[in-house]
Amino acid sequence: MPSWASVLTIAGLIFLFRNKESGKFRFLGIVSILVVVLLIFMRGKSYYTIGIFPFLISAGAVWYERWLERKWIRIAVPVLLILLTIPMIPFGLPVYKSEGLVKYFRVVESKYGIKLGRRFEDGTIHSLPQDYADMIGWEELTAITARAYNSIEDKKAGIIYGENYGHAGAITIIGKKYGLPEAVCFSESFRYWIPLKFDRDIKSFIYINDKLGKDIQKLFNKITLVGMISNPDSREYGTKVYLCEDPNSSFNEFWTNRLKDLKKY
């Protein structure tokens, strides 16, 4: 919920408690406060409160409708809101390219000390909000993967593996224009489409992750770092693409064992 919505939610909360006609709806205000307090004490994420906003916004809209009865106020308030909102638009909409957004947030921080929106789920602060940073780097990742895939001689004995659904999703969607096959992945909904076996024993394994897993290092004799996401503003900055070849034992057997481990969770 964007910060500007507090103009409506706070007004709605006041309306629910103070308006004589809204006495029968006062419990909604009490519930709203209790939800926020409980989530603060339980350290819940801010968006868990989203369920209380619809009726708070509705109540706030009623309060403003009654307050804005005079014609000059009805004209002045929207104009004021527009003027106040324009400088804040990049907080909610990616109106600039990534370079412009980085510059915007840097200026906002240096001049006003505001770091709003740039804190990731892990608590670290970055050059862009997480939603924006998530939009960058996928094209580069797919291009690097295509370079690795095109170097494989026997493509029927090769697969592309993404460690998370973001990696696999980029290859599956953007990879179509590069002629790439769909990626396999154990993460999220990709888990439902995992191949249980391969017609041929896999000899070339394209592995997308931040770093190599020890099991992969043990399995393959030849591992080449093809490239990595180089844009520091991307959330996936540093994600690497490895081409793993010349397995020292059956990859299919290794895959079957991995699937057995997966079923335990």
Secondary structure, 3 states (H helix, E strand, C coil): CCHHHHHHHHHHHHHHHHCHHHHHHHHHHHHHHHHHHHHHHCCCCHHHHHHHHHHHHHHHHHHHHHHCCCHHHHHHHHHHHHHHHHHHHHHHCCCCCHHHHHHHHHHHHHHHCCCCCCECCCCCECCCCHHHHCCCCHHHHHHHHHHHHHCCCCHHHEEEEECCHHHHHHHHHHHHHHCCCCCECCCHHHHHHCCCCCCCCCCEEEEEECCCCHHHHHHEEEEEEEEECCCCCCCCCCCEEEEEEEECCCHHHHHHHHHHHHHCC
